[in-house]
Amino acid sequence: MLNLKFFGTGGQGVVTAAKIFSTAVSLYEDKYAKTVPAYGHERRNAPVFTDVIMADEPILVNSFVYHPDLVLVMDASIIDKNVDPGAGKHDGTILVLNSENPETLERYKQYGFKEFYYVDGTGIAVETTGVGIPNGSMLGALAATGIVKIESIEKAILDFFSKKAGEKNAEAARRAYARIKKM
């Protein structure tokens, strides 16, 4: 079982990204995934999180993730909003961060994640979709870690969005997948 925690702020598509990821895993990877969103606090720019549980076998648990194997951060400013992206991490936890800012990378490096991937997901979203909503691009970044195939992410994005928005978000995912860096 793989436990994932997605962090961001309201308006970035954090919950949508988790649903698309679960679709990619369930329909195109022949595995199981369960999305456990945290509703009630979503408003533009407020901290938001959602959890995903992924497994090779049917998932019988239905709870939040308290000890993530992978943390996806769509908005690096969450640490300035009293959110601890390292809460519950273990020695093998991986971070995927939406930022290429050197100061931000240094701040997140201090959390001591085992692996640290980063990309300018918002910049890629603006390039491809015209808006700074990084859910598609950050799903591509997530695929670059190897836990899901980029083709599965693209198919799930195309399933979720209308044709035009789906194509743009799938392109954002492909670009982030190609541009990801590892610290």
matplotlib code that plots the C-alpha trace (Angstrom):
import matplotlib.pyplot as plt

x = [0.0, 1.2, 0.0, 0.0, -0.8, -1.6, -1.2, -2.0, -4.3, -7.9, -8.3, -5.4, -7.3, -5.8, -8.9, -9.4, -5.8, -6.3, -9.4, -7.6, -4.7, -7.0, -8.7, -5.3, -4.3, -7.7, -8.5, -5.2, -2.7, -4.8, -4.4, -6.7, -6.9, -9.0, -9.3, -10.0, -10.6, -10.8, -13.9, -15.1, -12.2, -11.7, -11.7, -9.4, -5.9, -6.7, -4.6, -6.2, -5.2, -6.5, -5.1, -4.9, -4.3, -3.0, -2.6, -2.3, -5.2, -8.6, -8.4, -10.5, -9.3, -11.1, -9.1, -6.8, -3.1, -1.1, 2.2, 2.7, 5.0, 4.8, 3.9, 2.8, 2.9, 1.2, 1.7, 5.0, 3.5, 1.6, 4.5, 3.8, 0.2, 1.0, 1.0, 3.7, 4.3, 6.7, 4.2, 4.1, 6.8, 9.2, 12.7, 11.5, 9.0, 9.3, 8.5, 7.2, 7.3, 5.8, 8.7, 12.1, 12.8, 16.3, 15.2, 12.0, 14.0, 16.3, 13.4, 11.8, 15.2, 15.3, 12.4, 14.7, 12.7, 14.4, 13.9, 13.0, 11.5, 10.7, 9.3, 7.7, 4.2, 2.4, 4.7, 4.0, 0.2, 0.3, 2.3, -0.1, -3.5, -3.2, -4.1, -2.0, -3.9, -1.1, -3.1, -2.4, 1.3, 1.8, 0.2, 2.9, 5.5, 4.1, 4.4, 8.1, 8.6, 7.7, 4.6, 2.3, 2.9, 2.6, 0.3, -2.1, -2.1, -2.8, -5.7, -7.3, -6.9, -8.5, -11.4, -11.9, -11.8, -13.6, -11.6, -9.9, -9.1, -8.1, -5.6, -4.1, -3.8, -2.4, 0.2, 1.0, 1.5, 3.8, 5.9, 6.2, 7.1, 9.9, 11.2, 11.2, 14.4, 15.6, 17.6]
y = [0.0, 3.5, 6.5, 9.9, 13.3, 16.3, 19.8, 23.1, 26.1, 26.5, 27.1, 25.0, 21.8, 19.7, 17.6, 17.3, 16.2, 13.4, 12.2, 12.2, 10.3, 7.7, 7.3, 6.9, 4.2, 2.4, 2.4, 2.4, 0.8, -2.2, -1.2, 0.2, 3.8, 5.6, 9.4, 10.7, 14.5, 16.9, 19.0, 22.0, 24.4, 25.0, 28.6, 30.4, 30.6, 28.7, 25.6, 22.4, 18.8, 15.5, 12.0, 9.0, 5.4, 3.2, -0.6, -3.7, -5.3, -3.9, -1.1, -1.8, 1.2, 4.6, 7.2, 10.1, 9.5, 10.1, 8.6, 9.5, 7.6, 10.5, 14.2, 16.4, 20.1, 22.3, 25.6, 26.0, 28.8, 26.3, 26.3, 30.0, 29.1, 26.8, 23.6, 21.1, 19.0, 16.8, 15.8, 12.0, 11.4, 8.4, 7.7, 6.7, 9.6, 11.3, 15.0, 16.4, 20.2, 22.9, 25.4, 26.0, 29.0, 28.4, 29.8, 27.7, 24.6, 25.2, 25.7, 22.4, 20.6, 21.1, 18.6, 15.7, 13.8, 10.7, 11.9, 15.4, 16.2, 19.7, 21.5, 24.9, 23.4, 26.7, 28.2, 25.1, 25.4, 29.1, 28.1, 25.4, 26.3, 30.0, 29.9, 29.2, 26.0, 23.4, 20.2, 18.8, 19.7, 18.4, 15.0, 14.8, 15.6, 12.8, 10.4, 11.2, 9.6, 6.2, 5.4, 5.8, 6.0, 9.3, 7.7, 6.7, 10.3, 11.7, 9.3, 10.1, 13.9, 13.5, 11.5, 14.1, 17.4, 18.6, 17.9, 21.3, 21.6, 17.9, 18.3, 21.4, 19.8, 16.5, 18.7, 20.4, 16.9, 15.8, 19.0, 18.7, 15.0, 16.0, 19.0, 17.4, 17.7, 15.7, 17.1]
z = [0.0, -0.9, 1.1, -0.6, 0.8, -1.6, -0.2, -1.8, -1.5, -2.6, -6.3, -7.4, -8.1, -5.2, -4.8, -8.6, -9.0, -6.4, -8.2, -11.5, -10.0, -8.5, -11.9, -13.6, -11.1, -11.0, -14.7, -16.5, -14.0, -13.0, -9.3, -6.6, -5.4, -2.9, -2.6, 0.9, 0.4, 3.3, 2.6, 4.6, 4.5, 0.8, -0.2, -2.5, -1.1, 2.1, 2.8, 1.4, 1.5, 0.3, 0.7, -1.7, -0.8, -3.6, -3.5, -5.6, -3.6, -2.8, -0.2, 2.9, 5.0, 4.7, 6.6, 6.2, 5.6, 8.7, 7.6, 3.9, 1.6, -0.9, -0.3, -3.3, -2.6, -5.2, -3.4, -1.5, 0.6, 2.7, 5.1, 5.8, 6.6, 9.5, 7.5, 8.1, 4.9, 6.8, 9.5, 9.8, 7.2, 7.6, 6.4, 2.9, 2.2, -1.1, -1.8, -5.1, -5.0, -7.3, -7.2, -8.7, -6.5, -4.8, -1.4, -1.4, -2.3, 0.6, 3.0, 1.9, 1.9, 5.7, 6.1, 5.2, 2.7, 1.3, -2.3, -3.4, -6.9, -8.0, -11.1, -11.9, -12.2, -12.1, -14.8, -17.0, -16.4, -17.5, -20.6, -21.6, -20.3, -19.8, -16.1, -13.0, -11.9, -11.6, -11.0, -14.5, -14.5, -11.0, -11.9, -14.6, -12.0, -9.8, -12.7, -13.0, -9.6, -11.2, -9.1, -12.1, -15.9, -17.7, -20.2, -17.5, -16.1, -19.6, -20.3, -16.9, -17.5, -20.9, -19.3, -16.6, -18.6, -21.8, -25.0, -25.1, -21.4, -21.3, -24.2, -22.6, -19.1, -20.6, -22.4, -19.0, -17.5, -20.3, -19.9, -16.2, -16.6, -19.0, -16.9, -13.4, -11.4, -8.5, -5.6]

ax = plt.figure().add_subplot(projection="3d")
ax.plot(x, y, z, "-o")
ax.set_aspect("equal")
plt.show()
